[in-house]
Amino acid sequence: MVIEVYVPASKETFRFELDEGTIRETLRSAAGSGENLSWDEMLRSEVLCHLSKRLMLRVVRGRPIFLFSRRNLVEQGVLIDKRVIRAEGAMFILSTFRSPHEVVFYT
């Protein structure tokens, strides 16, 4: 599976190629299931959204860099912002957490 993250400010796209084992383990633990999920179950939007919670933003020399973490990063650090955003006709709550080494965005 390939995940692409586009950053409009720098006009860069970050590409992550994830193997099946990583995807299965990430989504199984995020869904709270003791069993492996089928591909049909993993491709549901409410399950796939858990992959975005593993994206980390780091700023290196003033440039944003996205990384994919194999561990769950949600709610690490101090909550610095919470706002409602609209995307593709839907509304989401975007929470931003800051720790000494990273900024985490959580929907």
LOVEX-501052 format. One record per residue: x, y, z of N, C-alpha, C in turn; residue number from 0; chain. Coordinates in nm, 2 decimals, m for minus. Example, Ala and Ser with C-alpha at 12.3 -4.5 7.8 and 13.67 -1.06 7.14 Angstrom:
2
+--------+--------+--------+--------+--------+--------+--------+--------+--------+------+-------+
:   n_xx :   n_yy :   n_zz :  ca_xx :  ca_yy :  ca_zz :   c_xx :   c_yy :   c_zz : resi : chain :
+--------+--------+--------+--------+--------+--------+--------+--------+--------+------+-------+
:   1.32 :  m0.57 :   0.78 :   1.23 :  m0.45 :   0.78 :   1.32 :  m0.33 :   0.78 :    0 :     A :
:   1.28 :  m0.22 :   0.71 :   1.37 :  m0.11 :   0.71 :   1.29 :   0.00 :   0.79 :    1 :     A :
+--------+--------+--------+--------+--------+--------+--------+--------+--------+------+-------+
This chain:
107
+--------+--------+--------+--------+--------+--------+--------+--------+--------+------+-------+
:   n_xx :   n_yy :   n_zz :  ca_xx :  ca_yy :  ca_zz :   c_xx :   c_yy :   c_zz : resi : chain :
+--------+--------+--------+--------+--------+--------+--------+--------+--------+------+-------+
:   0.09 :  m0.12 :   0.00 :   0.00 :   0.00 :   0.00 :   0.09 :   0.12 :   0.00 :    0 :     A :
:   0.05 :   0.22 :  m0.07 :   0.12 :   0.35 :  m0.08 :   0.04 :   0.46 :  m0.02 :    1 :     A :
:   0.10 :   0.54 :   0.07 :   0.03 :   0.66 :   0.13 :   0.11 :   0.78 :   0.08 :    2 :     A :
:   0.05 :   0.88 :   0.02 :   0.11 :   1.00 :  m0.02 :   0.06 :   1.12 :   0.06 :    3 :     A :
:   0.14 :   1.20 :   0.11 :   0.11 :   1.32 :   0.19 :   0.16 :   1.44 :   0.11 :    4 :     A :
:   0.07 :   1.53 :   0.07 :   0.11 :   1.65 :   0.00 :   0.12 :   1.77 :   0.09 :    5 :     A :
:   0.22 :   1.85 :   0.09 :   0.24 :   1.97 :   0.18 :   0.23 :   2.09 :   0.09 :    6 :     A :
:   0.12 :   2.16 :   0.09 :   0.11 :   2.28 :  m0.01 :   0.22 :   2.38 :   0.02 :    7 :     A :
:   0.26 :   2.41 :   0.14 :   0.35 :   2.52 :   0.17 :   0.49 :   2.49 :   0.10 :    8 :     A :
:   0.53 :   2.37 :   0.09 :   0.66 :   2.34 :   0.03 :   0.64 :   2.27 :  m0.11 :    9 :     A :
:   0.52 :   2.25 :  m0.15 :   0.49 :   2.18 :  m0.27 :   0.56 :   2.05 :  m0.29 :   10 :     A :
:   0.57 :   1.98 :  m0.17 :   0.64 :   1.84 :  m0.17 :   0.54 :   1.74 :  m0.14 :   11 :     A :
:   0.56 :   1.62 :  m0.20 :   0.48 :   1.50 :  m0.17 :   0.57 :   1.40 :  m0.10 :   12 :     A :
:   0.52 :   1.35 :   0.02 :   0.59 :   1.24 :   0.09 :   0.52 :   1.11 :   0.06 :   13 :     A :
:   0.60 :   1.01 :   0.02 :   0.55 :   0.88 :  m0.02 :   0.59 :   0.77 :   0.08 :   14 :     A :
:   0.50 :   0.69 :   0.13 :   0.53 :   0.58 :   0.22 :   0.48 :   0.46 :   0.16 :   15 :     A :
:   0.57 :   0.36 :   0.14 :   0.53 :   0.23 :   0.09 :   0.53 :   0.13 :   0.21 :   16 :     A :
:   0.42 :   0.08 :   0.24 :   0.40 :   0.00 :   0.36 :   0.38 :  m0.15 :   0.32 :   17 :     A :
:   0.45 :  m0.24 :   0.39 :   0.43 :  m0.38 :   0.36 :   0.30 :  m0.43 :   0.43 :   18 :     A :
:   0.25 :  m0.54 :   0.38 :   0.12 :  m0.60 :   0.43 :   0.13 :  m0.62 :   0.58 :   19 :     A :
:   0.24 :  m0.67 :   0.64 :   0.25 :  m0.70 :   0.78 :   0.23 :  m0.57 :   0.86 :   20 :     A :
:   0.30 :  m0.47 :   0.82 :   0.29 :  m0.34 :   0.89 :   0.14 :  m0.29 :   0.89 :   21 :     A :
:   0.08 :  m0.29 :   0.78 :  m0.06 :  m0.24 :   0.77 :  m0.15 :  m0.33 :   0.85 :   22 :     A :
:  m0.14 :  m0.46 :   0.84 :  m0.23 :  m0.55 :   0.92 :  m0.21 :  m0.52 :   1.07 :   23 :     A :
:  m0.09 :  m0.51 :   1.12 :  m0.06 :  m0.49 :   1.26 :  m0.11 :  m0.36 :   1.31 :   24 :     A :
:  m0.09 :  m0.25 :   1.23 :  m0.13 :  m0.12 :   1.27 :  m0.28 :  m0.11 :   1.28 :   25 :     A :
:  m0.35 :  m0.16 :   1.17 :  m0.50 :  m0.15 :   1.17 :  m0.56 :  m0.25 :   1.27 :   26 :     A :
:  m0.50 :  m0.37 :   1.29 :  m0.55 :  m0.46 :   1.39 :  m0.55 :  m0.40 :   1.53 :   27 :     A :
:  m0.44 :  m0.34 :   1.57 :  m0.43 :  m0.28 :   1.70 :  m0.52 :  m0.16 :   1.71 :   28 :     A :
:  m0.53 :  m0.08 :   1.61 :  m0.61 :   0.04 :   1.61 :  m0.76 :   0.01 :   1.62 :   29 :     A :
:  m0.80 :  m0.10 :   1.55 :  m0.94 :  m0.14 :   1.56 :  m0.97 :  m0.21 :   1.69 :   30 :     A :
:  m0.87 :  m0.25 :   1.77 :  m0.90 :  m0.32 :   1.89 :  m0.94 :  m0.46 :   1.87 :   31 :     A :
:  m0.90 :  m0.52 :   1.76 :  m0.93 :  m0.65 :   1.72 :  m0.82 :  m0.75 :   1.76 :   32 :     A :
:  m0.85 :  m0.86 :   1.82 :  m0.75 :  m0.96 :   1.85 :  m0.71 :  m1.04 :   1.73 :   33 :     A :
:  m0.79 :  m1.03 :   1.62 :  m0.77 :  m1.11 :   1.50 :  m0.72 :  m1.02 :   1.39 :   34 :     A :
:  m0.66 :  m1.08 :   1.29 :  m0.62 :  m1.01 :   1.17 :  m0.75 :  m0.97 :   1.09 :   35 :     A :
:  m0.75 :  m0.85 :   1.03 :  m0.86 :  m0.81 :   0.95 :  m0.84 :  m0.85 :   0.81 :   36 :     A :
:  m0.95 :  m0.88 :   0.74 :  m0.95 :  m0.91 :   0.60 :  m0.92 :  m0.78 :   0.52 :   37 :     A :
:  m0.88 :  m0.80 :   0.39 :  m0.85 :  m0.68 :   0.31 :  m0.98 :  m0.59 :   0.30 :   38 :     A :
:  m1.09 :  m0.65 :   0.29 :  m1.22 :  m0.57 :   0.28 :  m1.24 :  m0.49 :   0.41 :   39 :     A :
:  m1.22 :  m0.55 :   0.52 :  m1.23 :  m0.48 :   0.65 :  m1.13 :  m0.37 :   0.66 :   40 :     A :
:  m1.00 :  m0.40 :   0.62 :  m0.90 :  m0.30 :   0.63 :  m0.92 :  m0.18 :   0.54 :   41 :     A :
:  m0.99 :  m0.19 :   0.43 :  m1.01 :  m0.09 :   0.33 :  m1.13 :   0.00 :   0.36 :   42 :     A :
:  m1.20 :  m0.03 :   0.47 :  m1.32 :   0.06 :   0.51 :  m1.26 :   0.19 :   0.56 :   43 :     A :
:  m1.32 :   0.30 :   0.53 :  m1.27 :   0.43 :   0.57 :  m1.25 :   0.45 :   0.72 :   44 :     A :
:  m1.34 :   0.40 :   0.80 :  m1.33 :   0.41 :   0.94 :  m1.21 :   0.34 :   1.00 :   45 :     A :
:  m1.16 :   0.24 :   0.93 :  m1.04 :   0.17 :   0.97 :  m0.92 :   0.23 :   0.91 :   46 :     A :
:  m0.92 :   0.27 :   0.78 :  m0.81 :   0.33 :   0.72 :  m0.76 :   0.46 :   0.78 :   47 :     A :
:  m0.86 :   0.54 :   0.84 :  m0.82 :   0.66 :   0.90 :  m0.72 :   0.65 :   1.01 :   48 :     A :
:  m0.71 :   0.53 :   1.07 :  m0.61 :   0.51 :   1.18 :  m0.46 :   0.51 :   1.12 :   49 :     A :
:  m0.44 :   0.49 :   0.99 :  m0.31 :   0.51 :   0.94 :  m0.25 :   0.65 :   0.95 :   50 :     A :
:  m0.34 :   0.75 :   0.93 :  m0.30 :   0.89 :   0.94 :  m0.25 :   0.93 :   1.08 :   51 :     A :
:  m0.30 :   0.85 :   1.18 :  m0.25 :   0.88 :   1.32 :  m0.11 :   0.84 :   1.34 :   52 :     A :
:  m0.05 :   0.77 :   1.25 :   0.09 :   0.73 :   1.26 :   0.19 :   0.83 :   1.19 :   53 :     A :
:   0.13 :   0.93 :   1.12 :   0.21 :   1.03 :   1.05 :   0.27 :   1.13 :   1.15 :   54 :     A :
:   0.40 :   1.16 :   1.14 :   0.46 :   1.26 :   1.22 :   0.51 :   1.37 :   1.14 :   55 :     A :
:   0.50 :   1.49 :   1.18 :   0.56 :   1.61 :   1.11 :   0.68 :   1.66 :   1.19 :   56 :     A :
:   0.79 :   1.67 :   1.12 :   0.91 :   1.73 :   1.18 :   0.95 :   1.84 :   1.09 :   57 :     A :
:   1.00 :   1.95 :   1.15 :   1.05 :   2.06 :   1.07 :   1.20 :   2.06 :   1.08 :   58 :     A :
:   1.27 :   2.04 :   0.97 :   1.41 :   2.03 :   0.96 :   1.46 :   2.14 :   0.88 :   59 :     A :
:   1.54 :   2.23 :   0.93 :   1.59 :   2.35 :   0.86 :   1.48 :   2.43 :   0.79 :   60 :     A :
:   1.37 :   2.44 :   0.87 :   1.26 :   2.52 :   0.81 :   1.17 :   2.45 :   0.71 :   61 :     A :
:   1.20 :   2.32 :   0.68 :   1.12 :   2.24 :   0.59 :   1.04 :   2.14 :   0.66 :   62 :     A :
:   0.91 :   2.12 :   0.63 :   0.83 :   2.02 :   0.69 :   0.87 :   1.88 :   0.63 :   63 :     A :
:   0.89 :   1.78 :   0.72 :   0.92 :   1.64 :   0.67 :   0.82 :   1.55 :   0.74 :   64 :     A :
:   0.75 :   1.47 :   0.67 :   0.66 :   1.37 :   0.73 :   0.72 :   1.24 :   0.74 :   65 :     A :
:   0.70 :   1.17 :   0.85 :   0.75 :   1.03 :   0.88 :   0.64 :   0.94 :   0.92 :   66 :     A :
:   0.65 :   0.82 :   0.88 :   0.55 :   0.72 :   0.93 :   0.61 :   0.64 :   1.04 :   67 :     A :
:   0.53 :   0.64 :   1.16 :   0.58 :   0.57 :   1.28 :   0.51 :   0.44 :   1.29 :   68 :     A :
:   0.58 :   0.34 :   1.33 :   0.52 :   0.21 :   1.36 :   0.45 :   0.20 :   1.50 :   69 :     A :
:   0.47 :   0.30 :   1.58 :   0.40 :   0.31 :   1.71 :   0.30 :   0.42 :   1.71 :   70 :     A :
:   0.20 :   0.40 :   1.79 :   0.09 :   0.50 :   1.80 :   0.13 :   0.63 :   1.86 :   71 :     A :
:   0.11 :   0.74 :   1.80 :   0.15 :   0.87 :   1.84 :   0.04 :   0.96 :   1.90 :   72 :     A :
:  m0.08 :   0.91 :   1.90 :  m0.19 :   1.00 :   1.93 :  m0.18 :   1.05 :   2.08 :   73 :     A :
:  m0.20 :   1.18 :   2.09 :  m0.21 :   1.25 :   2.22 :  m0.08 :   1.24 :   2.30 :   74 :     A :
:   0.04 :   1.25 :   2.23 :   0.16 :   1.26 :   2.29 :   0.19 :   1.41 :   2.30 :   75 :     A :
:   0.25 :   1.46 :   2.41 :   0.28 :   1.60 :   2.42 :   0.16 :   1.68 :   2.48 :   76 :     A :
:   0.17 :   1.81 :   2.46 :   0.08 :   1.91 :   2.51 :  m0.02 :   1.95 :   2.39 :   77 :     A :
:  m0.15 :   1.95 :   2.42 :  m0.24 :   1.99 :   2.33 :  m0.23 :   2.14 :   2.30 :   78 :     A :
:  m0.19 :   2.18 :   2.18 :  m0.17 :   2.32 :   2.16 :  m0.28 :   2.39 :   2.07 :   79 :     A :
:  m0.36 :   2.31 :   2.00 :  m0.47 :   2.36 :   1.92 :  m0.57 :   2.26 :   1.90 :   80 :     A :
:  m0.70 :   2.30 :   1.89 :  m0.81 :   2.21 :   1.85 :  m0.90 :   2.30 :   1.77 :   81 :     A :
:  m0.94 :   2.25 :   1.65 :  m1.02 :   2.33 :   1.56 :  m1.11 :   2.24 :   1.47 :   82 :     A :
:  m1.22 :   2.29 :   1.42 :  m1.30 :   2.22 :   1.33 :  m1.26 :   2.25 :   1.19 :   83 :     A :
:  m1.24 :   2.15 :   1.11 :  m1.20 :   2.18 :   0.97 :  m1.30 :   2.10 :   0.87 :   84 :     A :
:  m1.31 :   2.16 :   0.75 :  m1.40 :   2.09 :   0.65 :  m1.31 :   2.04 :   0.54 :   85 :     A :
:  m1.34 :   1.91 :   0.50 :  m1.26 :   1.85 :   0.39 :  m1.36 :   1.76 :   0.32 :   86 :     A :
:  m1.37 :   1.78 :   0.19 :  m1.45 :   1.70 :   0.10 :  m1.59 :   1.69 :   0.15 :   87 :     A :
:  m1.65 :   1.80 :   0.20 :  m1.79 :   1.81 :   0.24 :  m1.81 :   1.75 :   0.38 :   88 :     A :
:  m1.71 :   1.71 :   0.45 :  m1.73 :   1.65 :   0.59 :  m1.66 :   1.74 :   0.69 :   89 :     A :
:  m1.70 :   1.74 :   0.81 :  m1.64 :   1.82 :   0.92 :  m1.56 :   1.73 :   1.01 :   90 :     A :
:  m1.44 :   1.77 :   1.05 :  m1.35 :   1.70 :   1.14 :  m1.30 :   1.79 :   1.25 :   91 :     A :
:  m1.26 :   1.73 :   1.36 :  m1.19 :   1.80 :   1.46 :  m1.05 :   1.77 :   1.45 :   92 :     A :
:  m0.96 :   1.87 :   1.43 :  m0.82 :   1.85 :   1.42 :  m0.75 :   1.90 :   1.55 :   93 :     A :
:  m0.69 :   1.80 :   1.62 :  m0.61 :   1.84 :   1.74 :  m0.47 :   1.83 :   1.71 :   94 :     A :
:  m0.39 :   1.93 :   1.76 :  m0.25 :   1.94 :   1.74 :  m0.18 :   1.93 :   1.88 :   95 :     A :
:  m0.09 :   1.83 :   1.88 :  m0.01 :   1.81 :   2.01 :   0.14 :   1.84 :   1.98 :   96 :     A :
:   0.21 :   1.90 :   2.07 :   0.35 :   1.93 :   2.06 :   0.43 :   1.87 :   2.17 :   97 :     A :
:   0.53 :   1.80 :   2.13 :   0.63 :   1.74 :   2.23 :   0.76 :   1.81 :   2.20 :   98 :     A :
:   0.87 :   1.78 :   2.28 :   1.00 :   1.84 :   2.25 :   1.05 :   1.81 :   2.11 :   99 :     A :
:   1.01 :   1.69 :   2.05 :   1.07 :   1.65 :   1.93 :   0.98 :   1.64 :   1.81 :  100 :     A :
:   0.85 :   1.66 :   1.83 :   0.76 :   1.64 :   1.72 :   0.62 :   1.71 :   1.74 :  101 :     A :
:   0.55 :   1.73 :   1.63 :   0.42 :   1.78 :   1.63 :   0.33 :   1.68 :   1.57 :  102 :     A :
:   0.22 :   1.64 :   1.64 :   0.13 :   1.54 :   1.60 :  m0.01 :   1.60 :   1.57 :  103 :     A :
:  m0.06 :   1.56 :   1.45 :  m0.20 :   1.61 :   1.42 :  m0.29 :   1.49 :   1.43 :  104 :     A :
:  m0.41 :   1.50 :   1.49 :  m0.50 :   1.39 :   1.52 :  m0.64 :   1.44 :   1.48 :  105 :     A :
:  m0.71 :   1.35 :   1.40 :  m0.85 :   1.38 :   1.37 :  m0.94 :   1.28 :   1.44 :  106 :     A :
+--------+--------+--------+--------+--------+--------+--------+--------+--------+------+-------+
